[in-house]
Amino acid sequence: MLLVGGGMFYWFQYRPAQIRHDCSWIHVQRDEVPAIPPDPTVCNQTTTVGGLDLTPFPSKKCSGSPGKASEDYWTAADEDEYKFCLHDKGL
């Protein structure tokens, strides 16, 4: 009798609570964005007209980009993701 009661508690109380908890958060992983080195052909261009330096402001190509490390985090699930997860896990 105790074994049947414990099994029913697990199946109808503990298991659904764990599934709801696990479905309320979504694991997100974003890939690394590699660094972009400066382009020396763009950085070394100068334009002069009548003795005036008309070199444009440094562009992104001239300064490059440092890149971003990969990200790995948890975020709250929206309603559709939550419902899908519950259905997928059998609730």
Summary of the structure (lengths in Angstrom):
residues: 91
radius of gyration: 28.3
end to end distance: 26.0
largest distance: 99.4
contacts: 170
relative contact order: 0.22
helix: 44%
strand: 22%
